[in-house]
Amino acid sequence: MVQKFIFKVDDNEKVRIKNILSSYEHNGDNLISILQKIQELYGFLPRNIIYYLSRKLKIPIAEIYGVATFYTQFKFHKMGKNLIVCCDGTACHVKGAPLIINFLEGFLGIKSGGTTRDKVFSLETVACLGCCAISPVCIINGDIYGDLTTDKIIKVLNKLKKEKKK
């Protein structure tokens, strides 16, 4: 038996998506740009919107997910206020990235790919950030932090936690 999933898209969402699609002439060849606009709108790619997009562009859901999962920029769940992206490429790995990542997971109480319950922090690990000369590296809210140690990273996190309270 084939199971159907029904994902509701309200009228406001339909209008928003229609506007995005119109700006790309409803052309599936612009899928990456369309996904970027949707993520910009929602902060991530909601499942119901992906299913709706599949119907509107006549593109299989698997193809949309294939594109979206290929690029690390696309997220499938709401991210925390502060995004921490840690590099675990070769240079960073050799210079201590696993220690930094393990420390962050313990300090934040989440695994890589997760978001804290209070939605303040999201943690991700990527294969390379291209900052090998200053490894190990994390990008936090778009700012690059290199030559990291657990002491350096805790200072940054404590600063961000203080800003949360303001």
C-alpha positions, -999 to 999 in steps of 0.1 A, spaced: 0 0 0 13 34 -9 11 59 19 3 95 10 15 124 31 -5 155 31 13 187 40 -9 218 43 2 251 28 -20 280 39 -31 308 15 -5 333 28 23 308 21 9 300 -13 10 337 -22 46 340 -9 58 310 -29 39 322 -60 57 355 -58 91 338 -55 82 315 -84 70 344 -105 103 362 -101 120 331 -116 93 326 -143 82 293 -127 114 278 -142 127 247 -123 162 255 -139 164 282 -112 158 257 -83 188 267 -63 179 304 -64 143 295 -56 154 274 -26 176 303 -14 147 327 -15 125 303 4 152 298 30 156 335 32 119 338 39 115 310 65 150 307 78 150 270 66 133 249 40 100 237 55 88 203 44 53 214 34 68 241 12 92 216 -5 62 194 -13 42 224 -26 72 235 -47 75 200 -62 39 202 -74 42 237 -87 74 232 -106 66 196 -116 99 185 -102 101 152 -81 105 158 -44 136 135 -44 152 159 -69 145 189 -48 159 172 -17 189 160 -38 198 195 -47 191 209 -12 211 182 6 241 187 -17 246 222 -5 254 229 31 238 263 30 203 247 30 187 238 64 157 216 70 149 228 105 147 261 122 181 273 133 191 288 166 198 325 170 235 318 168 249 295 142 282 278 149 298 261 119 329 240 127 354 228 101 365 192 103 386 193 71 421 177 71 440 207 84 415 215 111 411 178 121 448 174 125 450 206 146 423 197 170 388 202 154 374 170 170 383 184 204 366 217 197 335 200 182 333 175 212 337 205 236 309 224 219 286 194 218 291 190 256 289 227 264 258 232 244 242 198 252 235 190 215 251 170 188 264 185 156 234 192 134 213 201 164 198 232 180 196 239 217 161 237 233 161 275 239 168 280 202 199 301 210 226 279 194 228 256 164 259 236 158 271 222 124 302 205 112 314 208 76 341 192 56 360 224 48 357 262 53 388 270 33 406 287 62 433 260 66 461 285 75 443 294 107 430 260 117 411 248 136 383 272 125 346 279 133 324 304 118 300 319 143 272 341 129 293 348 99 325 357 118 356 336 114 374 324 145 407 307 139 435 291 158 408 279 182 412 264 216 385 254 240 394 285 261 389 308 231 356 292 221 342 295 256 349 332 257 330 337 224 301 316 237 299 334 270 298 367 251 270 355 230 251 342 260 254 376 277 241 393 245 211 369 247 201 383 281 201 419 269 
